[in-house]
């Protein structure tokens, strides 16, 4: 079901947000591409914009700032961040450190919404941790314009397999029909994927380990055409694969993501 009503299980991707030099330009771009509604937030949240789809929160967009709240010059690179749910942020943060990861931004309160931290796995892939209070995360997924999949592309699959199991209870299992691809599982349910960095060609040389966000679309080719007309770029043109027709792209400010028109599961 597209609407999320139950709390996210620990280890499950629960939210994504985009850090960009020009927040308003990003709000305009994703409004036109995915139909999101959002506006620059109040000063007490650093202007953070919670974008909605059909009136439900779907993703965040914020101005790229240094930890002390300054806009850097030159600007920081644009990047989408995946947040994994936890029910005990302090314990998870400690487990990240003891399992070979790095704490980049220590645990902090976000008003009454929840608590967050930003960490990196042993291969250097950055991701967020989110312990919900008043805000659980994305309230709509798996429908056009919303997140449908989260994928870890890593330089060291063996090292990170143990890391995510120890720190977040996320296990890996080979994905049937996709050689070299692994499902990330929480309580036996696939919540994301993992592959080596060479799994997707077309990425810029030297691309570091990263989490890649997939957004669902009705028509991959027309979405990519619209993105290009709006100033975005294509890293991997539309192609057919086991889960549907997808492409890997960048928004006009360089934020990388994937779009996919997912095929329904094969029956019987």
N, C-alpha and C positions, 0 to 999 in steps of 0.2 A: 504494500500500500504506500502511496506517495506521502501521506501525512504521517508524521511521527508523533505518537501519543505516549509511548512508554519511555522511561529513562534509558539513556544509552548505557550499555554494558561497559565496564572498564576495559580499555584496550580498543574500543570501537571508535573509528573516526566520527566525530560529532559536529565539527565546524570547520570552515575554511575562511581565511581572510587574505586580502591583498594589500600589500604595502607598496605605495607608488609615490613618485615625486609630485604628481599633479592629481590630487584626489578628485576634483570636480570633473576633470577630463575623463577619468576612469569611470566615474558614476554615469556620465553621459554615454560612454562607449558601451558599457554593459547593459544599460537601459535599452539601448537600441538593439543590441545583439540578443539579449536573453529576456527582455521585458521586465527587468528588475526596477523596483522603485526604491529610491534611497536619497538621502540628503545629508549634508555635513552635520555631524552631531554637535552637542553642546561642549563648551570649553572643559567642563569637568571630566569629560571622557576623551579629551584630546582631539575632539572633532570626529571621533570614530563614527562611521556610518554603517548602520545595520540595514542591509538591503533586503527587500521582501519580494516574494513572488506569490501573487494571489493573496496578499495580505499576511503571509507567513514568513518569518525570517529564513533566509536562505544562504547568506554570506555577508562578510564584512569588507569594507574598504576604508583604508586609513592613509594619511600622509606619512611618508617615510621620515622618521625622526631618530635622532640619537637617544640613548637611554636618559639623558638629561632634558629631553624635550625640545632640542634644537633641530632645525631643518639643516642638514649638512650640505656643504658645497665642496666638491661635487656631490650630487645626490646619490643616495644609496640605490642599488639595483632594485627593480620591481620584482616581487616574488609572491607567489601564493604559498600560504602556510596551512598545513593540515594539523588539526588538533585532535588528540586522542583522549577519550574520556578516562577519568580516574575518580574513585570515590575517596581517595586519601592522597592529596597532592604531595604532602610532605614525605610520606612513605615512598611514593613513586619516585620523587626527585632523588631521594637517597638511594633507591634501587638503581636508578639510571647511573649515578656516579659509581656505585660499587660493581656495576656490570660492564664497565668500560665506556660508558657514555660521558657526555659533558653537559654541565648546566650552563647555558648561555645567558639566560635571564631568570634569576631565582624567583621562587614562588611569591606572588603578590595578590592582594585583594583587588577585585574590579567592582567597586561600589558594593552593592548587595547582590550582584549578578552571579558571582562565583569567584574562583581563584584560578590563576593561570601561571604557567612557567613556559619558557622556551628552552629546549634541550637539543642535543645532537647525539645520534647513535655513533657507534665506533667507526663507521665509514664516513662520518661527517654530515650525514643527512639531517637537516634541521626539521624539527616538528614541535608543535605546542602540546601542552598538557592542560586539560580543563576539568576542574572540579566544580560542578554546577551547584548553584544555590537557587536564585530566582530565574536563571536563564539556563536551559538545558542544552541548547545548541540549535542546529537546523531543525525547523519544524516541517519541512517538506524536502523530500529526496526522491530520486528515481523517476522524475518526470521532466519533460523538456524545460530547460532553464535551471535545473537544480543538479546538485552533485549526484552522480550515479556510481562512482567508483573512485577509490584512492589507491595509488600504486607507488610502492617503494622501488626506485631504481638505484641500485647500490653497487659500489665497486668491490664489495666483500660480502656476498650472500652468506657464507658460512659464519662469519663473525656476527653479523646482525641477527641471524636466526636465534642464536643463544641469547643475545641481548634482549630482544623483544619478549622472549619467553620468560626470562628472569625478571625483567623490570615491569612488564605489563600483562604477563600471562597470555600473550599472543603467540600461538603456535603456527608452524608452517607445514604445508602438505602439498605434494605435487598436484598441479592443476591438470585434470584429465583432458587429454586432447591438445595440450599446449606444452610442448617440450621446452624445458628450461624455465617454465613459469610456475610460480608457487602461490597458493592461496594463503592469506593470513587469516587465521581462524580464532574466533572467540567462542568458547563453549560449543565447538564443533561446527560453527556457522562461519562461512566465508564473509569477511568484512572488508577485504582489500586484497591486493596482489603484490607480489615481489618478483623481481627479475634482476639479472646482472645489467650493468650500464649499457652493454652492447645489444640489449634486447630491442631497442628502438633505434634504427638508423635515422640519420638526418639531424641528430642533435649537434649543436655546435661543438667543435673540438675542445676538449678539456672540461666538458660539462661535469660538475661534481655530482656526487650522490645526492639524491633529492626525492621528495615525495611529489608525485604528479597527480593533480586533480582532474578528474574526468567529469564533464558536464553533459547531461543528456540533451539531445536535440532531435527534432522531427526529421531533418534532412541535413546530413553532414555536408554535402557538397554546396548547398545553397547557403548554409551557415558560414562556411569557409569563404565563399564568394563575398558575402556581406562583410565579413571581418576584413578582407583585403581592401574592399572599397572604403572601409572606415580607417584604414591606415595600419592594420595589423599585418603580420607576416606568417608564412607557412613554413614550418620546420619539416613536417612529414605530411605530404599531400594525402587526401582521402584514399583509404584502401580498405579492402574487405579482410576481416579476420574472424576468428572463431566466435567472438561475442557480438559482432556487428560491423558496421562501417564507421571508421574513426579517422581522425586526423590530429596531429600535434601542431599547435600554433602558438603565436605570441600576440599579445595585445599591442597597441601602438607604443606603449612605454616599456615593452620587453617582458611583461609577465607571461610565463609559459603555462599552458594548460592543454588539455585534450578535449575534443568533442566527439561524441559517439551517438549514432542511431543504433541502439542495441537491438539485436535479434531476440525474439522470444525463445525460451529454452525449447530444445527439440522434444517432442512428445514421444512416449513409449518406445 
